[in-house]
Structure formats: C-alpha cells, structure tokens
Amino acid sequence: MPVLFEVELTGTTMVPATGVRTLLSRFATDPEGKHSEQDKPYRAGEVVPGAATSQWRLGWSAPDSVPGWQPEDVFGARLDAPAHVHDKVRVVRIRRRAVSFGELVAGPPWPGAARMEFRSPTLFRRGAPPGRPSAARRWWPVLDPVLVLESVARGWARWAPAELVIPRDIVDDVLDRVVVRQAQLRTRHVGDVAAADAPPRARTGVIDSQVGFVGTAVLDLAGPVPATTRAVFTTLCRFADVHGVGAQRCYGFGDVGVVPVAR
C-alpha cells in the first residue's frame, strides 16, 4: 500500500539534488529494475536542514518496494557535491503513514477545492510540439493543472491494483475540468546545494542546474461536476501526497502536500 515516510536525519547541511538520489539509492530496492521507469514506485523530497537535524519526506507507491527502516540504520552514501557533505547520515526518527489504495478511493469526496503546496521545486518533461518531431524535448517549470493531475493519474494507473484502476474517460473528464483558482508561486534554481535563490551553474546536462517552481496553488473543477468525477479528483489529490508530482521525483523535485479547502 502507499506509504509516506517523514524521516529525521542527522546533519544540517543542504543536500544537492544528485545527493538526494544517491542517498535514496542506498535503500530503494529495485529487484525488477523499476528505477528506469518513468513512474517509479518511490520518490524523495528535498532534505530540509533545521537547527539541529534535517527533515526528509519520501513516498512509496508499490507495496513490494517499501523499505523496512530502523532508527539504527546508517546510510553512508558519499554525496556528489558539495565536497564537505561526506559524513554518514543516520536516521534519528521515522514517522510512517500508510494508506491503502482502497482507503484513498473510499474516503468522502472533497466538496470544494484542493490546496496544493509545492514543497520542493516542481517541473515537467514535455515532448516535441505537434508537427515538429525533430524539436528537442524540454523541461517545463510552469504550473499546469492538467500536467499536475496527469502525472499523478499515470502513477495511479501503474501502481494501483487492477480492481481499482480508474477508467480513462473519467480521468479525462477530470483533466478537462481542472482549473487553477489561486496561485502564489516563485521560481527556484536548484544549484549544487539547492539554495533557495542560487543561480544555476554554467554546466549542461546535469541535474543540479534545473529550474522549478515552489509555492501554493488552489485547484478546482469547473462547471457542474458529476459525482464520479469529483470523487476521482479527490482520490488523485490524496494520492499526490505520497506519489509526488512531475519529473525528477527521485532527485528531490515534486514533493507536494494537499488538503481540501472551501471555495
């Protein structure tokens, strides 16, 4: 079943995006090579430093890949950069919140909108424009409610049990109706240490020069909405909290929190 981990780690140094992936790889089991799939069974938010320790949110969507962490585990990955982040990282505390796919579906639909907090930089991967197959694919660090829910729906279709797969026509109805009611967002460059406003390094082809957006947005469905469509909208919003949103979710991108709000 989907599991959200809130992990407290030793150390207070900002971990770079490549370091997040390295740290995750130490205990993200991949017996079937799921690491190469577009929709991976796990995702990792940024490691956020505090006064004495750091906080890390991670989500697992597939039950066969959920790790059995213990507080005494030591994850001694040698992080890529900066040079001074070489210490072993020890788990201080783990909070584990599990919810089954069935519970995500069975919960009462939210009558209003959904407030989505983009806790770490979020971006999407877009294909070549129609009619221009030779054009390069590109990163898209812009809020698009259709891309947000489409990425979550894709994860649901990949990891939910067959009896709970959402019919595509209902997903399409959600995507046709979803709108942004409010948004307070800002751009963040993700540099070597993921500093809030650090400019990207003058290097190409590396993850640590990405750009994403952070902040909050209120998503809603436009028009008179069928009950089934609203129920699926609610389910996808609940699942986003575990699955994350967008691209590069194993590098600290796309960590979101979602709660219902009144219109």
Secondary structure per residue as TSV (DSSP state, phi and psi in degrees):
chain	resnum	aa	ss	phi	psi
A	1	M	-	360.0	156.1
A	2	P	-	-58.8	137.8
A	3	V	E	-133.7	133.8
A	4	L	E	-109.4	125.4
A	5	F	E	-106.5	133.3
A	6	E	E	-114.1	110.8
A	7	V	E	-111.9	133.1
A	8	E	E	-102.4	125.9
A	9	L	E	-117.4	154.8
A	10	T	E	-69.7	155.0
A	11	G	-	95.3	151.2
A	12	T	-	-131.8	20.9
A	13	T	S	-92.4	135.3
A	14	M	-	-62.5	127.8
A	15	V	-	-92.5	131.7
A	16	P	-	-69.2	164.3
A	17	A	H	-59.1	-42.6
A	18	T	H	-64.2	-32.3
A	19	G	H	-69.2	-36.2
A	20	V	H	-59.8	-45.0
A	21	R	H	-65.6	-39.7
A	22	T	H	-63.6	-44.5
A	23	L	H	-63.5	-43.6
A	24	L	H	-61.9	-38.5
A	25	S	H	-66.7	-15.9
A	26	R	T	-71.9	-21.5
A	27	F	T	-140.6	9.7
A	28	A	-	-89.3	100.1
A	29	T	-	-71.8	136.5
A	30	D	-	-134.0	63.6
A	31	P	T	-62.8	-23.3
A	32	E	T	-112.3	16.4
A	33	G	-	71.1	31.0
A	34	K	G	-67.7	-14.2
A	35	H	G	-61.6	-22.0
A	36	S	G	-89.9	-4.4
A	37	E	S	-82.7	154.2
A	38	Q	S	-65.3	-41.4
A	39	D	S	-106.3	95.3
A	40	K	-	-79.1	158.2
A	41	P	S	-77.9	0.0
A	42	Y	E	-143.2	163.1
A	43	R	E	-152.6	160.0
A	44	A	E	-136.3	130.5
A	45	G	E	-81.4	-176.8
A	46	E	E	-68.8	151.3
A	47	V	E	-85.3	113.3
A	48	V	E	-102.6	113.4
A	49	P	E	-73.5	144.1
A	50	G	-	-118.5	-158.5
A	51	A	S	-69.2	-39.3
A	52	A	S	-126.7	-26.6
A	53	T	E	-137.9	179.4
A	54	S	E	-119.2	154.1
A	55	Q	E	-114.1	142.4
A	56	W	E	-141.9	126.3
A	57	R	E	-105.7	128.4
A	58	L	E	-133.5	147.4
A	59	G	E	-128.8	141.3
A	60	W	E	-121.8	128.7
A	61	S	-	-99.4	-23.7
A	62	A	-	-107.0	125.6
A	63	P	G	-62.8	-28.2
A	64	D	G	-78.0	-2.5
A	65	S	G	-117.8	4.3
A	66	V	-	-72.1	125.6
A	67	P	-	-77.7	150.8
A	68	G	-	-98.1	75.0
A	69	W	-	-71.8	148.2
A	70	Q	-	-126.8	149.1
A	71	P	T	-58.8	-24.4
A	72	E	T	-85.2	-2.7
A	73	D	-	-63.0	139.8
A	74	V	E	-114.9	124.9
A	75	F	E	-108.3	96.3
A	76	G	-	-97.1	41.9
A	77	A	-	-65.5	138.4
A	78	R	-	-85.8	105.7
A	79	L	-	-71.6	149.4
A	80	D	S	-65.8	-42.7
A	81	A	S	-165.0	152.2
A	82	P	S	-73.9	173.3
A	83	A	T	-63.0	-27.2
A	84	H	T	-83.5	-3.2
A	85	V	-	-93.3	77.0
A	86	H	-	-124.7	-1.2
A	87	D	S	-71.6	154.7
A	88	K	-	-66.8	144.9
A	89	V	E	-109.7	121.1
A	90	R	E	-110.3	141.1
A	91	V	E	-76.6	126.4
A	92	V	E	-92.5	-44.1
A	93	R	E	-154.1	145.1
A	94	I	E	-128.1	127.7
A	95	R	E	-109.3	125.5
A	96	R	E	-117.2	124.1
A	97	R	E	-124.4	112.1
A	98	A	E	-109.0	140.9
A	99	V	-	-145.0	131.5
A	100	S	-	-76.7	160.0
A	101	F	H	-59.1	-37.1
A	102	G	H	-62.2	-39.7
A	103	E	H	-68.2	-35.3
A	104	L	H	-64.2	-34.5
A	105	V	H	-78.9	-39.0
A	106	A	H	-77.9	-18.6
A	107	G	S	-60.5	151.3
A	108	P	-	-63.4	138.7
A	109	P	-	-61.4	144.4
A	110	W	-	-75.0	126.7
A	111	P	S	-74.7	-21.0
A	112	G	S	-110.8	-139.6
A	113	A	E	-97.7	-177.4
A	114	A	E	-124.8	127.8
A	115	R	E	-94.5	118.6
A	116	M	E	-110.6	121.8
A	117	E	E	-99.5	119.6
A	118	F	E	-88.6	95.6
A	119	R	E	-77.3	-26.6
A	120	S	E	-128.7	160.6
A	121	P	E	-52.5	137.2
A	122	T	E	-123.4	139.8
A	123	L	-	-154.1	168.3
A	124	F	E	-128.5	160.7
A	125	R	E	-108.4	119.3
A	126	R	E	-110.9	143.4
A	127	G	-	-80.4	-179.7
A	128	A	-	-64.8	145.4
A	129	P	-	-61.2	153.1
A	130	P	T	-56.2	134.8
A	131	G	T	82.0	-0.1
A	132	R	-	-130.5	65.7
A	133	P	T	-62.8	-22.6
A	134	S	T	-83.5	-11.0
A	135	A	S	-69.3	143.8
A	136	A	-	-70.7	145.6
A	137	R	-	-68.4	154.9
A	138	R	E	-143.2	158.5
A	139	W	E	-79.3	147.6
A	140	W	E	-132.1	88.6
A	141	P	-	-87.6	51.6
A	142	V	S	-132.1	139.1
A	143	L	-	-68.7	123.1
A	144	D	-	-135.8	113.2
A	145	P	H	-61.7	-29.3
A	146	V	H	-67.5	-44.2
A	147	L	H	-66.0	-35.1
A	148	V	H	-59.5	-56.4
A	149	L	H	-74.4	-29.2
A	150	E	H	-63.6	-39.4
A	151	S	H	-66.3	-36.6
A	152	V	H	-71.3	-42.1
A	153	A	H	-62.5	-35.4
A	154	R	H	-64.9	-41.4
A	155	G	H	-65.0	-40.2
A	156	W	H	-61.5	-45.7
A	157	A	H	-62.2	-31.1
A	158	R	H	-79.4	-35.9
A	159	W	H	-114.2	-16.5
A	160	A	S	-72.3	150.6
A	161	P	-	-63.5	154.9
A	162	A	G	-56.8	-35.7
A	163	E	G	-72.3	-11.4
A	164	L	G	-114.5	9.9
A	165	V	-	-62.6	133.8
A	166	I	-	-83.7	127.5
A	167	P	-	-55.3	139.8
A	168	R	H	-63.1	-32.8
A	169	D	H	-66.2	-30.9
A	170	I	H	-75.5	-40.1
A	171	V	H	-57.7	-44.7
A	172	D	H	-62.2	-36.3
A	173	D	H	-65.8	-39.6
A	174	V	H	-61.3	-46.6
A	175	L	H	-66.0	-33.1
A	176	D	H	-69.4	-26.7
A	177	R	H	-101.8	-18.6
A	178	V	E	-68.0	135.3
A	179	V	E	-137.3	163.2
A	180	V	E	-99.9	120.1
A	181	R	E	-86.5	-39.8
A	182	Q	E	-146.1	154.3
A	183	A	E	-155.9	134.6
A	184	Q	E	-130.6	96.3
A	185	L	E	-129.1	158.0
A	186	R	E	-146.5	156.9
A	187	T	E	-82.6	142.0
A	188	R	E	-131.0	126.9
A	189	H	E	-82.7	133.6
A	190	V	-	-100.4	99.4
A	191	G	-	-90.1	-165.6
A	192	D	T	-58.7	-34.4
A	193	V	T	-112.0	13.3
A	194	A	-	56.7	34.0
A	195	A	-	-63.8	148.1
A	196	A	T	-55.3	-42.6
A	197	D	T	-127.1	26.9
A	198	A	-	-72.0	137.0
A	199	P	-	-71.4	152.2
A	200	P	-	-67.4	150.9
A	201	R	-	-73.9	153.4
A	202	A	S	-80.7	59.8
A	203	R	-	-131.7	154.1
A	204	T	S	-119.4	156.2
A	205	G	S	75.4	17.1
A	206	V	-	-126.3	150.3
A	207	I	G	-68.2	-25.3
A	208	D	G	-79.1	10.0
A	209	S	G	-115.8	20.9
A	210	Q	-	-77.7	161.1
A	211	V	E	-123.9	137.1
A	212	G	E	-142.3	-178.6
A	213	F	E	-119.9	149.1
A	214	V	E	-131.6	164.5
A	215	G	E	130.7	-152.8
A	216	T	E	-131.5	153.5
A	217	A	E	-148.7	147.7
A	218	V	E	-106.7	118.3
A	219	L	E	-103.9	143.1
A	220	D	E	-148.2	172.4
A	221	L	E	-109.1	133.2
A	222	A	-	-87.3	148.4
A	223	G	S	78.6	177.3
A	224	P	S	-62.2	124.5
A	225	V	-	-111.8	126.1
A	226	P	-	-58.9	148.1
A	227	A	H	-58.9	-38.9
A	228	T	H	-65.4	-40.2
A	229	T	H	-64.1	-43.2
A	230	R	H	-65.4	-37.2
A	231	A	H	-63.4	-41.6
A	232	V	H	-68.8	-39.9
A	233	F	H	-55.7	-45.7
A	234	T	H	-62.9	-45.2
A	235	T	H	-60.1	-45.5
A	236	L	H	-65.1	-38.6
A	237	C	H	-64.7	-40.7
A	238	R	H	-64.1	-41.3
A	239	F	H	-68.3	-29.2
A	240	A	H	-59.0	-30.3
A	241	D	H	-61.9	-33.0
A	242	V	H	-92.1	-45.7
A	243	H	H	-75.2	-31.4
A	244	G	-	82.6	179.9
A	245	V	-	-135.7	139.8
A	246	G	S	82.4	-156.4
A	247	A	S	-97.1	165.3
A	248	Q	-	57.2	39.5
A	249	R	T	-73.6	-9.1
A	250	C	T	-93.5	-0.3
A	251	Y	T	-111.8	15.8
A	252	G	B	97.2	-2.8
A	253	F	-	-87.2	155.5
A	254	G	-	73.2	24.0
A	255	D	-	-81.0	121.9
A	256	V	E	-129.9	155.8
A	257	G	E	-125.5	136.3
A	258	V	E	-130.1	131.9
A	259	V	E	-136.4	153.3
A	260	P	E	-75.9	148.2
A	261	V	E	-138.2	153.2
A	262	A	-	-75.0	153.7
A	263	R	-	-72.8	360.0
